[in-house]
């Protein structure tokens, strides 16, 4: 640390008045925010590999010359083990979109716009950044090739697959690995492959414009890799619909920088890199999680396995033995049990206890009710029109919550939506792109979750929610349907949703123990 402070003194002419160690991620580099007496700050970096540091310093300087949004290198020690760079602030894209991620992939309009800005900027560094770049400075390899692919596939095999104790034929798997590697490297590409393009490595300025960091592992390679790396990041939980939109945005942006293949060819090639990237990150999660016991990587394994399950459903990969082995991997009890537990957990609350209707120790005599311990809970959710009155409660409990949706933007005011309902895709897109309904529901979810959780604890049998709007057709229908699905998915209880004015009733069955 004292050598980093010496470097700062040489550059600034004085010692920093304040030093703050920044949280690390997956690497062994150490980061510090160094401030002067006027509050101006830079970031100091201490690396463990001179070659890796050299790669970042070279690439950063090259990208700055190309006027790309990266930090500027301010000073470098003679041995390249320490350097100073401009401070890009504290807000990463990962932090900025945390709300949508925590909501299970329900990103707001603002969050989606940040994602679009980022994905549209990616070809800048991939294509423009590669022009005039000496790839001989890249670390640990200059180019994405068959050897590097096989290295990563074997990384997956030894650091993840073998830890599961799954039986497999190594010779057959190796043969499929080689065929897979050949297909991945079949098309030569002169673009810059970022390699670790993810939301944690994107910083945002005050206008939400993206800046790129941590590209020291980059090399010459296909642009598909980074797109797969970003959109299929296991913990991001991007819904398929949003992924498709962002792939389209990237494809359109790429056209501004280079010739692009047909859409069909592009998608086929992308699917190969999605599979490859999924196996690669599982290898990293195995090493960092199972061997180094880093919690972030252990927590990332279940969503990565879910990504793999989704890929296997495509049945489009010509590697029969590898596909069979991967299917058996996803069916191992250790992963199916994790998936079940995750599906039955919300904010740390489990609904899979043997007797979820047992009296809660905090209830005490003061909260005793004749309804305690009856269970199981059944929830009813209604949509309605205020013109026709609030739905009648026939349980005798008084009717529960009533939410007024009329403050949100009404799609019923526009001709294309007048004959549709909140169950139809065009209306859903309208409401979610507008975003007001999502903010409205965030508050409703918090109230509902707390109430359902407590009713389950006490063994109550009935709870009712109602959503009203002007006509009981668009906003109330959307809200009621989404709350019903949220409660059923989160708590596993039976939920009946009734769209009164539409004459539609649906029962979402309770999940079996």
Secondary structure as GFF3:
##gff-version 3
##sequence-region A 1 513
A	DSSP	alpha_helix	2	12	.	.	.	ID=ss1
A	DSSP	beta_strand	18	22	.	.	.	ID=ss2
A	DSSP	beta_strand	30	35	.	.	.	ID=ss3
A	DSSP	beta_strand	41	46	.	.	.	ID=ss4
A	DSSP	alpha_helix	50	65	.	.	.	ID=ss5
A	DSSP	beta_strand	73	76	.	.	.	ID=ss6
A	DSSP	beta_strand	82	86	.	.	.	ID=ss7
A	DSSP	alpha_helix	93	96	.	.	.	ID=ss8
A	DSSP	alpha_helix	98	102	.	.	.	ID=ss9
A	DSSP	alpha_helix	109	127	.	.	.	ID=ss10
A	DSSP	three_ten_helix	128	130	.	.	.	ID=ss11
A	DSSP	three_ten_helix	135	137	.	.	.	ID=ss12
A	DSSP	alpha_helix	146	159	.	.	.	ID=ss13
A	DSSP	three_ten_helix	161	164	.	.	.	ID=ss14
A	DSSP	alpha_helix	170	184	.	.	.	ID=ss15
A	DSSP	beta_strand	192	193	.	.	.	ID=ss16
A	DSSP	three_ten_helix	199	201	.	.	.	ID=ss17
A	DSSP	beta_strand	202	204	.	.	.	ID=ss18
A	DSSP	beta_strand	210	212	.	.	.	ID=ss19
A	DSSP	beta_strand	219	220	.	.	.	ID=ss20
A	DSSP	alpha_helix	224	231	.	.	.	ID=ss21
A	DSSP	three_ten_helix	234	236	.	.	.	ID=ss22
A	DSSP	alpha_helix	240	254	.	.	.	ID=ss23
A	DSSP	alpha_helix	263	285	.	.	.	ID=ss24
A	DSSP	pi_helix	286	291	.	.	.	ID=ss25
A	DSSP	alpha_helix	295	312	.	.	.	ID=ss26
A	DSSP	alpha_helix	320	330	.	.	.	ID=ss27
A	DSSP	alpha_helix	333	343	.	.	.	ID=ss28
A	DSSP	beta_strand	345	346	.	.	.	ID=ss29
A	DSSP	beta_strand	349	350	.	.	.	ID=ss30
A	DSSP	three_ten_helix	365	367	.	.	.	ID=ss31
A	DSSP	beta_strand	378	385	.	.	.	ID=ss32
A	DSSP	three_ten_helix	386	388	.	.	.	ID=ss33
A	DSSP	beta_strand	401	404	.	.	.	ID=ss34
A	DSSP	three_ten_helix	411	413	.	.	.	ID=ss35
A	DSSP	three_ten_helix	415	417	.	.	.	ID=ss36
A	DSSP	alpha_helix	425	434	.	.	.	ID=ss37
A	DSSP	alpha_helix	436	458	.	.	.	ID=ss38
A	DSSP	beta_strand	462	469	.	.	.	ID=ss39
A	DSSP	alpha_helix	475	491	.	.	.	ID=ss40
A	DSSP	beta_strand	494	499	.	.	.	ID=ss41
A	DSSP	three_ten_helix	500	502	.	.	.	ID=ss42
A	DSSP	beta_strand	504	508	.	.	.	ID=ss43
###
